[in-house]
Every structure is written in C-alpha cells, then in structure tokens.
C-alpha cells in the first residue's frame, strides 16, 4: 500500500513569557492507505501538538514556529506540501482531505449553533451543497453514526446532547466530506466503557466503508491493542519507538514503552504486588529544561551515566519495521 500522509522531521517551538518550549522535535512517520496509526504517550509528550501541527491549527510566528515537511497524497494522486500551502488553500484541505475529531466535543462544538448547522457548514463550504441539501445530508450523517432521531438531534444545541452523542456528532462532522485521513485525538476520553466500545466500533466500521486512514491519539493501550495496525510511542516531544502493534505490545525495546505496557492494570499482577499498581516513577520533564542525554534516563531503571546521560540517542532501526530511541536497547533486549 502506498503512503497517504508522510511526515518528515516535524518540529514545533513555542515562544512566550515562560521562555522557549520545543514541544515536538524531529517527528517522522508515514501513514499508509487504510492503516490505523496509534500515537501513545503520557500527557505533555507532544501527541496533540503533533496532530494540530499537521492541520496547521497552532498559529504562526513569532509565538509558534512549525518546521519540517508534511506531504499529503490526494485521491487523484496530487501531492501537497501542507506546511507551505497558502492559508486559503489549506482551509480547503481541512475537513475535505483531512478530518479531525477533537479531544473534547463540548469545547470543540459551537455552543450557540445547532448541531446540524455545524455539520452542514463543512458540506456547504467544501461540496458547494445548497442549504437544504447540506441540512438533509447532516441529518443523514447523524443517523449514520448511530444517533437516534437524527432530525430532532440536528436541531439541538450541543449542551442538549449526552457526551456520547456529542462525540458521535463530532465524528459525523469529521467524516462529512469523506476525508482521506482522519485524526482522532483521544475520541473516547471521559466516556463510559460502553459508549467507548461503541465509538471504537463506529470508527472501525466507517474506516472499512470509506477506506480512510486513521491517526488515533490515545494514552489507553487497551484501545491501541483493539484498533491499531502500528504504534508510535512519544515521550518529551520525540518518537521513542515505532513498531507494528503486535510487536510493540509483545516485545517493546524502549524502557518507556515497556513501562507504559506494565502500567496497564491486570488483576493477577495487582494481587502479586499486594494491591499496588505498577507505575513509571517520576514525571515527564519540564519541556523548558529537559535533561541532557536521553530525556527518559532520570526515570529509567536501565539508565547508566554512559551512554544514557552523555548524548541524546538517535531513532535507530532495530528491524525493517521497528525503530527505537535507546542507547542500550540491544543489552536490554538480550
């Protein structure tokens, strides 16, 4: 399968009163047709900033500088370099070629506009549908994502819908123009497990139906195991491991990845530890003062002064489809 989206050396720097923050450093990956790529990591690892940078929703200089290359291959084969496109052209890409489900629908939906009108807005802008045709399509989309009485819900305001319905409305909005790429930024956060399962099944079904590629951002490795083909692990703004999902969950090479997997609660492990849950010690470092060498070494049980503190390791190929950022991965694996 060919690549739909190619990201090369993506970097995001914020400048403000608190100083300079390199939120994302040198992120590279390729997203293939019909593939689901999961991006995982703790809060402040750079997952959402990466997604917003791809969509060019972070603002511009001097407060924010985005560097690198983001290449989108459209349905007709045309290749677009998104970071250098004029804003007017980029606006035509958002929603039509790349859709996004934002992290919190209550703050992403317009509170004073009816749900159906918000979905119809994208259809009118990108597909030039009449107001009536766009409104009818919005109702149809709400029904398609499993919302009961879609005509009634289309006339509702966001606060009149439940959390699960708001999330489904966001999915309908993101998929309205059948994009090539869907970015789902923690789409199941704060939903109960029943609604979460329904949302995941809905995304899988719509992906199968439309053939879209998905970037799924989450901190939930249970969700990753269920939906992903490949996993990108991020820590302190960098990719620290990139592997197929079965490889990463079965034999992680980066100690941080192994720590995330070990932190997933398992009843037998909890009993063995006397009721205590496993956790990675310490906290994600302040992005304004990251440690020298490997950024994970202050929290890593395998760290040694040399080489872990001496230099920041590069992302290294451990196998043709497996990359890891760790100076001691060979010793740890052995």
BELBELFEN-V543624 format. One record per helix or strand of 3 or more residues. SS is the DSSP state (~ for helix, > for strand). FROM is the first residue (numbers start at 1). LEN is the number of residues. If there is no record, write none. Layout:
ss = [SS,SS]
from = [FROM,FROM]
len = [LEN,LEN]
This chain:
ss = [>,>,>,~,>,>,~,~,>,~,~,~,~,~,~,>,~,>,~,>,>,~,~,~,~,~,>,>,~]
from = [3,19,36,47,64,79,82,87,98,105,115,131,150,158,163,181,193,213,221,230,238,245,255,267,297,305,316,322,329]
len = [14,14,5,8,10,3,3,7,4,4,13,14,5,3,13,5,18,6,7,6,7,6,8,6,3,4,4,3,5]
